Amino acid sequence: MRAIIYTRVSTAEQVKGYSLTYQEELCREHCKKNEWEVVEVFREEGESAKTADRTQLLKLLRYCIDNKGKVDVVVVHKIDRVARNAPDHHGIRAALTRSGMVLRSVSESIDESSQGKFMENIYAAVAQLDNDVRSERTREGMREKVKQGQWSWKAPLGYKNTPEGLVMDESTAPLIKKVFEVYAQGGRTYNDMARLMNKWGLRSSRGGKLVPQSVENILQNKLYMGIIHVDGWKEEYSGVHPKIIDSTLFHKATKVR
């Protein structure tokens, strides 16, 4: 039989030393033990299994299609290397089946028998459970930080993220304040403001020019007056970060139409 090896680590797993090389060595030993010839290795570095849209996985699936009948098995260290949610796992599994291939795990006992398929479903469900629990803990941790006044996401224009929390960006914070001051005077549209802001040198986080939607997002962002508002949350919290504007200016600007 001819085999393909697939290894994957997320960014977090890399930090913990979850080695691609270690996974590959175990997979190669498993193939040698079963007298399978390894014909290709796909190494996924720094990508989460929360989505099936991964560079090397897509290449692997394309390779399987292009080599249908020439390769027999895909070998992984654990089922959760393939996917961390059951629907994606079954979708990938179905794609392999259409290419005439089977999936085998070094660490888990799965095969094409009824019991083997049942156990594979269990392992895929366990991977999803583990992922869901981690996500819940992450959300709970973020909510707790917000309750303490800490912004937990990417800093908006005017601020910078630091290990200690949000701090003002000295180059852009004065311009953000100027946006509120100018707009609060009235007589300008979002289009007008976008042109002014681009003229002042303000740019998006990706370096692109600002558009009217960017202006609206800034003018409606309560973070600039020290309030943390998260869409979908009923509560708002006072932030410990420095304010760029006061509440009087914020409300004056938001009343302008």
C-alpha positions as CSV (number, residue, x, y, z in Angstrom):
1,M,0.0,0.0,0.0
2,R,1.1,3.5,-0.7
3,A,0.6,6.2,2.0
4,I,0.5,9.9,2.5
5,I,1.4,11.5,5.8
6,Y,-0.3,14.6,7.1
7,T,1.0,16.6,10.1
8,R,-0.3,19.8,11.6
9,V,0.5,22.2,14.4
10,S,-1.3,25.4,15.3
11,T,0.6,28.4,16.4
12,A,-0.2,27.7,20.1
13,E,0.9,24.1,19.7
14,Q,4.2,25.2,18.2
15,V,4.8,27.3,21.3
16,K,4.3,24.2,23.4
17,G,6.7,22.2,21.3
18,Y,4.2,20.0,19.5
19,S,6.6,19.1,16.8
20,L,5.8,18.4,13.2
21,T,8.9,16.3,13.0
22,Y,7.8,14.3,16.0
23,Q,4.5,13.6,14.3
24,E,6.1,12.7,11.1
25,E,8.5,10.3,12.8
26,L,5.6,8.4,14.5
27,C,3.7,8.3,11.2
28,R,6.7,6.9,9.3
29,E,7.2,4.3,12.0
30,H,3.6,3.3,11.7
31,C,3.8,3.0,8.0
32,K,7.0,0.9,8.2
33,K,5.4,-1.4,10.7
34,N,2.4,-1.9,8.3
35,E,4.7,-2.1,5.2
36,W,3.2,1.0,3.6
37,E,5.3,3.0,1.2
38,V,5.3,6.7,2.1
39,V,5.0,8.7,-1.2
40,E,4.2,12.2,0.1
41,V,4.2,14.3,3.3
42,F,2.1,17.4,3.8
43,R,3.2,19.6,6.8
44,E,0.7,22.1,8.0
45,E,2.5,24.7,10.2
46,G,0.8,27.3,12.3
47,E,-2.8,26.7,11.2
48,S,-5.8,25.8,13.4
49,A,-8.0,22.8,12.6
50,K,-11.1,24.9,13.4
51,T,-11.6,25.2,9.7
52,A,-11.0,22.9,6.7
53,D,-9.7,25.8,4.6
54,R,-6.0,25.0,5.2
55,T,-3.3,25.3,2.7
56,Q,-1.6,21.9,3.0
57,L,-4.9,20.1,3.6
58,L,-6.4,21.5,0.4
59,K,-3.2,20.5,-1.4
60,L,-3.5,17.0,0.0
61,L,-7.1,16.6,-1.1
62,R,-6.2,17.8,-4.6
63,Y,-3.2,15.3,-4.6
64,C,-5.6,12.5,-3.7
65,I,-8.0,13.5,-6.6
66,D,-5.1,13.7,-9.1
67,N,-3.6,10.4,-7.9
68,K,-6.8,8.4,-7.5
69,G,-6.0,4.7,-7.6
70,K,-2.3,5.3,-7.0
71,V,-2.4,6.1,-3.2
72,D,-4.3,4.1,-0.6
73,V,-4.1,5.7,2.8
74,V,-3.6,9.0,4.6
75,V,-1.8,8.6,8.0
76,V,-2.0,11.1,10.8
77,H,-0.7,11.1,14.4
78,K,-4.2,11.8,15.8
79,I,-7.7,12.4,14.5
80,D,-7.7,15.9,15.7
81,R,-4.8,16.7,13.3
82,V,-7.4,16.5,10.5
83,A,-10.2,18.5,12.1
84,R,-11.5,19.8,15.4
85,N,-15.1,19.7,14.5
86,A,-17.2,16.7,13.5
87,P,-18.8,18.1,10.3
88,D,-15.4,19.1,8.8
89,H,-13.9,15.7,9.8
90,H,-16.8,13.8,8.0
91,G,-16.5,16.1,5.0
92,I,-12.7,15.4,4.7
93,R,-13.3,11.7,5.2
94,A,-15.9,11.7,2.5
95,A,-13.5,13.4,0.1
96,L,-10.9,10.8,0.8
97,T,-13.4,8.0,0.3
98,R,-14.3,9.4,-3.1
99,S,-10.6,9.3,-4.0
100,G,-10.5,5.6,-3.0
101,M,-8.4,6.3,0.1
102,V,-8.8,5.5,3.8
103,L,-7.7,7.4,6.9
104,R,-5.5,5.9,9.6
105,S,-4.4,7.2,13.0
106,V,-1.2,6.3,14.7
107,S,-2.6,6.9,18.2
108,E,-6.2,5.7,17.7
109,S,-7.6,2.4,16.5
110,I,-9.8,3.1,13.5
111,D,-10.5,1.1,10.3
112,E,-13.3,0.3,7.9
113,S,-15.1,-2.1,10.2
114,S,-18.4,-1.1,11.8
115,Q,-16.6,-0.8,15.2
116,G,-13.6,1.1,13.6
117,K,-16.0,3.6,12.0
118,F,-17.9,4.0,15.3
119,M,-14.6,4.7,17.2
120,E,-13.6,7.2,14.5
121,N,-16.9,9.1,15.1
122,I,-16.2,9.1,18.8
123,Y,-12.7,10.5,18.3
124,A,-14.0,13.2,16.0
125,A,-16.7,14.1,18.5
126,V,-14.1,14.2,21.3
127,A,-11.9,16.6,19.2
128,Q,-14.9,18.9,18.8
129,L,-15.8,18.7,22.5
130,D,-12.2,19.7,23.4
131,N,-12.3,22.5,20.9
132,D,-15.7,23.8,22.1
133,V,-14.6,23.7,25.8
134,R,-11.4,25.7,24.9
135,S,-13.5,28.2,23.0
136,E,-15.9,28.6,26.0
137,R,-13.0,29.1,28.4
138,T,-11.5,31.7,26.0
139,R,-14.8,33.6,25.8
140,E,-15.2,33.5,29.6
141,G,-11.7,34.7,30.1
142,M,-12.3,37.6,27.7
143,R,-15.5,38.6,29.4
144,E,-13.8,38.6,32.8
145,K,-11.1,40.9,31.4
146,V,-13.7,43.2,30.0
147,K,-15.5,43.3,33.3
148,Q,-12.1,44.5,34.8
149,G,-12.0,47.2,32.2
150,Q,-9.4,45.6,29.9
151,W,-9.9,45.7,26.1
152,S,-9.3,42.1,24.8
153,W,-9.2,42.6,21.0
154,K,-7.1,44.4,18.4
155,A,-6.6,48.1,19.1
156,P,-8.6,50.5,17.0
157,L,-7.0,53.5,15.3
158,G,-5.7,55.9,18.0
159,Y,-4.5,53.1,20.3
160,K,-1.9,50.4,20.5
161,N,-2.0,47.0,22.1
162,T,0.6,46.4,24.8
163,P,1.1,43.6,27.4
164,E,-0.3,46.1,29.9
165,G,-3.4,46.9,27.8
166,L,-4.4,49.7,25.5
167,V,-2.2,52.8,25.3
168,M,-2.6,55.9,23.1
169,D,-0.8,55.9,19.8
170,E,0.8,59.3,20.0
171,S,0.8,59.7,16.2
172,T,-2.8,58.9,15.6
173,A,-4.7,59.7,18.8
174,P,-4.6,63.5,18.2
175,L,-6.0,62.9,14.8
176,I,-8.9,60.7,16.1
177,K,-9.8,63.5,18.5
178,K,-9.7,65.9,15.6
179,V,-12.1,63.7,13.7
180,F,-14.7,64.1,16.5
181,E,-14.1,67.8,16.8
182,V,-14.4,68.6,13.1
183,Y,-17.5,66.3,12.6
184,A,-19.2,67.7,15.7
185,Q,-19.2,71.2,14.1
186,G,-21.6,69.9,11.5
187,G,-21.8,70.4,7.8
188,R,-19.7,67.4,6.8
189,T,-20.7,64.0,5.5
190,Y,-18.8,60.7,6.1
191,N,-17.4,61.1,2.6
192,D,-16.1,64.5,3.5
193,M,-14.5,63.2,6.6
194,A,-12.9,60.3,4.9
195,R,-11.2,62.6,2.4
196,L,-10.0,64.8,5.3
197,M,-8.7,61.9,7.3
198,N,-6.8,60.5,4.3
199,K,-5.3,63.9,3.7
200,W,-4.2,64.0,7.4
201,G,-2.4,60.8,6.9
202,L,-4.7,58.4,8.8
203,R,-4.7,54.9,7.4
204,S,-6.5,51.6,8.2
205,S,-4.7,49.0,10.2
206,R,-3.7,47.4,6.9
207,G,-2.3,50.6,5.5
208,G,-5.2,51.3,3.1
209,K,-7.1,54.5,2.7
210,L,-10.1,55.2,4.9
211,V,-13.7,55.0,3.5
212,P,-17.0,56.4,4.8
213,Q,-17.7,53.2,6.7
214,S,-14.4,53.7,8.5
215,V,-15.6,57.2,9.6
216,E,-18.9,55.8,10.9
217,N,-17.1,53.1,12.8
218,I,-14.8,55.6,14.5
219,L,-17.6,58.0,15.4
220,Q,-19.7,55.3,16.9
221,N,-16.9,53.7,18.9
222,K,-17.4,54.3,22.6
223,L,-14.0,53.0,23.4
224,Y,-12.6,56.5,22.6
225,M,-14.5,58.0,25.6
226,G,-13.5,55.1,27.9
227,I,-16.5,52.8,27.6
228,I,-16.1,49.2,26.4
229,H,-19.1,48.1,24.3
230,V,-19.2,44.7,22.8
231,D,-21.9,43.9,20.2
232,G,-24.3,41.2,21.6
233,W,-23.5,42.0,25.2
234,K,-26.1,43.8,27.3
235,E,-23.6,45.4,29.7
236,E,-21.1,48.1,29.0
237,Y,-18.0,48.6,31.2
238,S,-15.7,51.4,32.1
239,G,-12.3,50.9,30.6
240,V,-9.0,51.4,32.4
241,H,-7.4,52.6,29.2
242,P,-6.8,56.4,28.6
243,K,-9.6,58.3,26.9
244,I,-8.9,60.1,23.7
245,I,-12.1,62.2,24.0
246,D,-14.6,63.0,26.7
247,S,-18.3,61.9,26.7
248,T,-19.5,65.4,25.9
249,L,-17.6,65.5,22.6
250,F,-18.6,61.9,21.8
251,H,-22.3,62.5,22.2
252,K,-22.1,65.9,20.4
253,A,-20.6,64.1,17.4
254,T,-23.1,61.3,17.4
255,K,-26.0,63.6,17.3
256,V,-24.8,65.2,14.1
257,R,-26.5,63.8,11.0
